[in-house]
Amino acid sequence: MRKLLLWGCGAFLSLVAQAQDPHFSQFFSSPLTLNPAFTGKFFGTYRIAGNYRNQWPGINNAFTTATASIDFQIMQNKMQRGDTWGVGFMGFNDNSSNGAVQFNYGSFSTAYHKSLDEDGMHQIGLGFQGTYANMFINTTNLNFEDQLTTAGFTRVSSEIFNNTTLKSKYLDLNAGLLYNGSTNENNNFYFGISMYHINRPRQSFTGAEYALKPRTNIHAGAYFPLSTSATLHLSGSQSFQAQASQTIIGGAIQLNATPDQLNPTSLYIGAWMRMKDAIIPYIGIEFNNIRIGATYDYNTSSLRTASMNRGGIEVSLIYIRRPNTDRPVNCPKF
C-alpha cells in the first residue's frame, strides 16, 4: 500500500511538472513574474508590488497564489543619460489542495536598460533572474480511500507516510528582453520576450525525477491619451510551455479625477480575455502613488459546467516612491 501511495504521488507530481507555471490574470500588475527585464523599469526610486489569486474559491483553497516584490535603480549618478540599471527581489508562494502541496520561490533579478537616443525616449533592456525553489507535500493534509467512512475522512491509516513531509528543491534561471518607446511624455509602448526554466531544472521526488519544461512569454502593451482626463491602456500576453499555451488580451480606460496633477487620482475600468477560457473584468483605483486592482475570472470554457462559471478572484497592489524631480520618465505603467 505504501509503495502504491508513493507511486500515486509521483504520478501527481509528473502532471504538476508538465503543467503550466502559476500565472496571474493581472499579468500587467506583476512585472517581475512577467519578464526579468522589467526590473528597475519605472519612474521612481523603488517599487513594491504584490499579487494574490484564489482560483475556484468555491472549492476549499484549491489553488492560491501570492507574490511580493521590491525593485529599485542603482548607480543612477554614474549612468549615462537615459540608461537605467535595476535590481529586484521577489518571493512567490503557490499552494494547492488546501496547502497540502506548496511551492515557495525566492528570486533575485537584475536588468540594464540602454537608451537608443539622446533623450531616452527609446530603450532596450536585458534582464536575468535566478530563483531558488522549494517544494513540499504535507502528508498530514492528504486523505486516502482507506480513511473514508460514512462520516467523512475520519479513519486513521498507518499507511499514510507516518505524518512525514516530502520535499524537493532546485535552482532556476530566467531571462528576458524588453523594448520600450515613447513619442512624447503622454504615451508609451513596449514589446518584450522572456524565457523561464532555461536550465531545465529537475524536481526529484519519491525516487523519480522530472525536468521542468521551458516557458516562453511574448508580451506587449501601450497607453495613450483619449482626452485630457482619459487614457487608454492596452496589453496582451502569449505564453507557451510544453503542449500548453495561453493568450490574454484586453485593456482599461484610466479616468483622471485630477488631470492637472503629476500623480492624479484615477479610476480604471476595463476587461481582459483569456482566449477559450475566461472573461476577466477589471477595476482599479490609483492615489498617492498607490494602485490597487481587482479582477474576477468568469469562466467560459468547457469547465464552466463544473465550475458554474466561477473562476479566480485576484487583487494587486503597486506602490512607487516618486523621486524628487519634476521631470517624468516614460516607462510602461503597471
C-alpha positions as CSV (number, residue, x, y, z in Angstrom):
1,M,0.0,0.0,0.0
2,R,2.8,2.4,0.9
3,K,4.5,1.8,-2.5
4,L,1.2,2.4,-4.2
5,L,0.8,5.7,-2.5
6,L,4.3,6.7,-3.3
7,W,3.7,5.9,-7.0
8,G,0.5,7.9,-6.9
9,C,2.2,10.9,-5.5
10,G,4.9,10.6,-8.1
11,A,2.3,10.4,-10.9
12,F,0.7,13.5,-9.5
13,L,4.0,15.4,-9.5
14,S,4.6,14.3,-13.1
15,L,1.3,16.1,-14.0
16,V,2.4,19.2,-12.0
17,A,5.8,19.3,-13.6
18,Q,4.3,19.2,-17.1
19,A,1.5,21.7,-16.4
20,Q,1.8,25.5,-16.9
21,D,3.5,27.6,-14.3
22,P,1.4,29.6,-11.9
23,H,0.1,32.8,-13.5
24,F,-1.9,35.9,-12.8
25,S,-4.8,37.3,-14.8
26,Q,-3.3,40.7,-13.9
27,F,0.0,39.9,-15.5
28,F,0.3,43.6,-16.3
29,S,0.5,44.3,-12.5
30,S,3.2,41.7,-11.8
31,P,6.2,42.9,-13.7
32,L,8.9,40.6,-12.2
33,T,6.9,37.5,-12.9
34,L,6.2,38.7,-16.5
35,N,9.8,39.5,-17.6
36,P,13.1,39.9,-15.6
37,A,13.9,42.8,-18.0
38,F,11.2,44.9,-16.2
39,T,13.4,45.1,-13.2
40,G,14.1,48.8,-12.4
41,K,11.9,50.0,-15.3
42,F,9.7,52.6,-13.7
43,F,9.7,56.3,-12.8
44,G,10.7,56.3,-9.1
45,T,13.3,55.4,-6.5
46,Y,11.8,52.0,-5.6
47,R,8.7,49.9,-6.5
48,I,6.8,47.5,-4.2
49,A,4.3,45.1,-5.9
50,G,2.0,42.4,-4.5
51,N,-0.5,40.0,-6.1
52,Y,-2.9,37.4,-4.7
53,R,-5.0,34.9,-6.6
54,N,-7.6,32.4,-5.3
55,Q,-8.6,30.0,-8.2
56,W,-12.0,28.5,-7.8
57,P,-12.7,29.9,-4.3
58,G,-15.8,27.8,-4.0
59,I,-13.5,24.8,-3.5
60,N,-11.6,24.9,-0.2
61,N,-8.4,26.7,-1.3
62,A,-7.9,24.5,-4.4
63,F,-5.3,26.8,-5.8
64,T,-3.9,30.0,-4.1
65,T,-1.0,32.0,-5.4
66,A,0.7,35.1,-3.9
67,T,3.8,37.1,-4.7
68,A,5.5,40.2,-3.3
69,S,8.5,42.0,-4.8
70,I,10.6,45.1,-4.5
71,D,12.9,46.6,-7.1
72,F,14.9,49.8,-7.4
73,Q,17.6,51.5,-9.5
74,I,21.2,51.6,-8.6
75,M,24.2,53.8,-9.5
76,Q,22.0,56.4,-11.2
77,N,24.6,59.1,-10.7
78,K,27.1,57.1,-12.8
79,M,24.7,56.1,-15.6
80,Q,24.6,57.8,-19.0
81,R,21.5,59.9,-19.6
82,G,18.6,57.6,-20.3
83,D,20.3,54.5,-19.0
84,T,19.0,52.5,-16.1
85,W,20.3,49.6,-14.0
86,G,17.8,47.8,-11.8
87,V,17.9,45.2,-9.1
88,G,15.0,43.4,-7.6
89,F,13.9,40.7,-5.1
90,M,10.7,38.6,-5.1
91,G,9.0,36.0,-3.0
92,F,6.4,33.7,-4.6
93,N,4.1,31.1,-3.0
94,D,1.8,28.7,-4.8
95,N,-0.5,26.3,-2.8
96,S,-2.8,23.6,-4.0
97,S,-5.1,21.1,-2.3
98,N,-5.7,23.4,0.7
99,G,-2.0,23.7,1.3
100,A,-1.1,20.0,1.0
101,V,1.2,20.8,-1.9
102,Q,3.3,24.0,-1.7
103,F,5.8,25.7,-3.9
104,N,7.9,28.5,-2.5
105,Y,10.2,30.6,-4.6
106,G,12.8,33.3,-3.8
107,S,14.2,35.3,-6.7
108,F,16.9,37.9,-7.4
109,S,16.8,39.8,-10.7
110,T,18.8,42.5,-12.4
111,A,18.3,44.4,-15.7
112,Y,20.2,47.0,-17.7
113,H,18.2,49.4,-19.9
114,K,20.3,51.1,-22.6
115,S,19.0,54.3,-24.2
116,L,18.8,54.3,-28.0
117,D,18.7,58.1,-28.4
118,E,19.9,61.2,-26.5
119,D,16.6,61.9,-24.8
120,G,16.0,58.4,-23.6
121,M,12.7,58.1,-25.4
122,H,13.6,54.6,-26.7
123,Q,15.4,52.0,-24.7
124,I,16.2,48.3,-24.9
125,G,16.7,46.2,-21.8
126,L,18.2,42.9,-20.9
127,G,17.4,41.1,-17.6
128,F,18.3,38.0,-15.8
129,Q,16.7,36.3,-12.8
130,G,17.9,33.5,-10.5
131,T,15.4,31.6,-8.4
132,Y,15.6,29.2,-5.5
133,A,12.6,26.9,-5.5
134,N,11.4,24.7,-2.6
135,M,8.5,22.3,-2.9
136,F,7.0,20.1,-0.2
137,I,3.9,17.9,0.4
138,N,2.4,17.9,3.8
139,T,1.2,14.4,4.0
140,T,-1.0,15.1,7.1
141,N,-3.3,17.1,4.8
142,L,-3.7,14.2,2.4
143,N,-6.7,11.8,2.6
144,F,-6.9,8.3,1.1
145,E,-9.6,5.8,0.4
146,D,-8.9,3.6,3.5
147,Q,-9.7,6.7,5.7
148,L,-13.2,7.2,4.3
149,T,-16.2,6.4,6.5
150,T,-19.9,7.5,6.4
151,A,-18.9,10.5,8.5
152,G,-16.1,11.6,6.1
153,F,-12.3,11.0,6.2
154,T,-12.2,10.1,9.9
155,R,-10.4,6.8,10.0
156,V,-6.7,6.8,10.8
157,S,-4.4,4.9,8.4
158,S,-1.0,3.6,9.3
159,E,0.0,3.7,5.6
160,I,0.0,7.5,5.3
161,F,3.7,8.2,5.3
162,N,3.8,8.3,9.2
163,N,3.0,12.1,9.1
164,T,6.2,12.9,7.2
165,T,6.8,15.9,4.9
166,L,8.2,15.2,1.4
167,K,10.5,17.8,0.0
168,S,12.3,18.9,-3.2
169,K,14.4,21.9,-4.1
170,Y,16.2,23.3,-7.2
171,L,17.7,26.4,-8.8
172,D,16.1,28.1,-11.8
173,L,17.4,30.6,-14.4
174,N,15.2,33.0,-16.3
175,A,16.0,35.9,-18.7
176,G,14.2,38.5,-20.9
177,L,14.5,41.2,-23.5
178,L,12.4,44.4,-23.5
179,Y,12.0,47.3,-25.9
180,N,10.3,50.5,-24.5
181,G,9.5,53.6,-26.5
182,S,7.6,56.9,-26.4
183,T,6.9,59.6,-28.9
184,N,6.1,62.2,-26.2
185,E,5.6,62.5,-22.5
186,N,1.9,61.3,-22.7
187,N,2.3,57.9,-24.3
188,N,4.3,54.7,-24.1
189,F,4.6,51.4,-25.8
190,Y,6.6,48.2,-25.1
191,F,7.4,44.8,-26.5
192,G,9.1,42.0,-24.7
193,I,10.0,38.3,-24.7
194,S,11.0,36.3,-21.7
195,M,12.0,32.7,-21.1
196,Y,11.8,30.7,-17.8
197,H,13.4,27.4,-16.8
198,I,16.3,28.0,-19.2
199,N,18.4,25.5,-17.4
200,R,15.5,22.9,-17.3
201,P,15.9,22.3,-13.5
202,R,14.9,18.9,-12.2
203,Q,12.5,18.1,-9.5
204,S,13.5,14.9,-7.6
205,F,10.7,13.3,-5.6
206,T,9.8,9.8,-4.3
207,G,12.7,8.3,-6.3
208,A,11.6,9.9,-9.6
209,E,13.0,12.9,-11.4
210,Y,11.1,15.4,-13.6
211,A,12.6,18.1,-15.8
212,L,10.7,21.4,-15.9
213,K,9.8,22.4,-19.4
214,P,10.9,25.9,-20.5
215,R,8.2,28.6,-20.7
216,T,8.3,31.4,-23.2
217,N,6.3,34.5,-22.9
218,I,5.7,37.2,-25.5
219,H,4.0,40.4,-24.3
220,A,3.3,43.9,-25.4
221,G,1.4,46.9,-24.2
222,A,0.8,50.6,-24.7
223,Y,-1.0,53.6,-23.3
224,F,-2.0,56.9,-24.9
225,P,-4.4,59.7,-24.1
226,L,-8.0,59.8,-25.4
227,S,-8.6,63.3,-23.8
228,T,-7.2,65.5,-21.0
229,S,-9.0,63.3,-18.4
230,A,-9.0,59.8,-20.1
231,T,-6.1,57.4,-21.1
232,L,-6.4,54.1,-22.8
233,H,-4.2,51.2,-21.6
234,L,-3.8,48.1,-23.7
235,S,-1.8,44.9,-23.1
236,G,-1.5,41.3,-24.2
237,S,0.5,38.2,-23.3
238,Q,1.1,34.9,-25.1
239,S,2.9,32.1,-23.3
240,F,4.0,28.6,-24.4
241,Q,5.1,25.7,-22.1
242,A,5.3,22.1,-23.3
243,Q,2.0,21.4,-25.1
244,A,0.1,24.2,-23.3
245,S,-0.4,27.8,-24.4
246,Q,-2.3,30.8,-23.1
247,T,-3.3,34.1,-24.7
248,I,-4.6,37.1,-22.8
249,I,-5.6,40.4,-24.4
250,G,-7.5,43.4,-23.2
251,G,-7.4,46.9,-21.9
252,A,-8.7,49.5,-19.5
253,I,-9.6,53.2,-19.5
254,Q,-8.0,55.4,-16.9
255,L,-10.3,58.2,-15.8
256,N,-8.4,61.0,-14.1
257,A,-10.2,62.9,-11.4
258,T,-7.4,65.4,-11.0
259,P,-5.8,65.6,-14.5
260,D,-3.7,68.7,-13.7
261,Q,-1.7,66.9,-11.1
262,L,1.5,64.9,-11.9
263,N,0.1,61.9,-9.9
264,P,-3.6,62.1,-10.4
265,T,-6.3,60.2,-8.6
266,S,-7.7,57.8,-11.2
267,L,-10.3,55.2,-11.7
268,Y,-9.6,52.2,-14.0
269,I,-12.3,50.2,-15.7
270,G,-11.7,47.5,-18.3
271,A,-11.6,43.8,-19.1
272,W,-9.2,41.2,-20.4
273,M,-9.9,37.9,-22.1
274,R,-8.1,34.6,-21.7
275,M,-8.8,33.1,-25.0
276,K,-11.1,30.0,-24.9
277,D,-11.2,30.1,-21.1
278,A,-12.5,33.2,-19.4
279,I,-13.6,36.9,-19.5
280,I,-11.8,39.0,-16.9
281,P,-13.5,42.2,-15.8
282,Y,-11.1,44.7,-14.1
283,I,-11.5,47.7,-11.8
284,G,-8.7,49.7,-10.2
285,I,-8.1,52.9,-8.3
286,E,-4.9,55.0,-8.1
287,F,-4.0,57.6,-5.5
288,N,-0.8,58.8,-3.7
289,N,1.4,56.7,-5.9
290,I,-0.6,53.5,-5.0
291,R,-2.6,51.5,-7.5
292,I,-5.0,48.8,-6.4
293,G,-6.6,46.5,-8.9
294,A,-9.2,43.7,-8.7
295,T,-10.3,41.1,-11.3
296,Y,-12.7,38.1,-11.4
297,D,-12.4,35.3,-13.9
298,Y,-15.8,34.5,-15.4
299,N,-15.2,31.0,-16.9
300,T,-16.4,30.5,-20.5
301,S,-14.6,27.2,-21.4
302,S,-15.9,23.7,-21.2
303,L,-15.1,23.7,-17.5
304,R,-18.0,26.2,-16.9
305,T,-20.4,23.4,-16.1
306,A,-18.3,22.0,-13.3
307,S,-17.1,25.5,-12.1
308,M,-20.6,27.0,-12.5
309,N,-18.8,29.8,-14.4
310,R,-16.8,30.7,-11.4
311,G,-13.1,31.5,-11.9
312,G,-10.4,33.2,-9.8
313,I,-10.5,36.2,-7.6
314,E,-7.4,38.3,-7.9
315,V,-6.1,41.5,-6.3
316,S,-3.0,43.5,-7.0
317,L,-1.2,46.4,-5.4
318,I,1.7,48.6,-6.6
319,Y,3.4,51.4,-4.8
320,I,6.1,53.5,-6.5
321,R,8.1,56.0,-4.4
322,R,8.5,59.0,-6.7
323,P,11.9,60.8,-7.0
324,N,12.4,64.4,-6.1
325,T,12.2,65.6,-9.7
326,D,9.5,67.2,-11.9
327,R,10.9,65.5,-15.0
328,P,8.9,62.4,-15.7
329,V,10.5,59.3,-17.2
330,N,8.5,57.4,-19.9
331,C,8.1,53.8,-18.8
332,P,5.5,51.0,-19.1
333,K,2.8,51.6,-16.5
334,F,1.7,48.8,-14.2
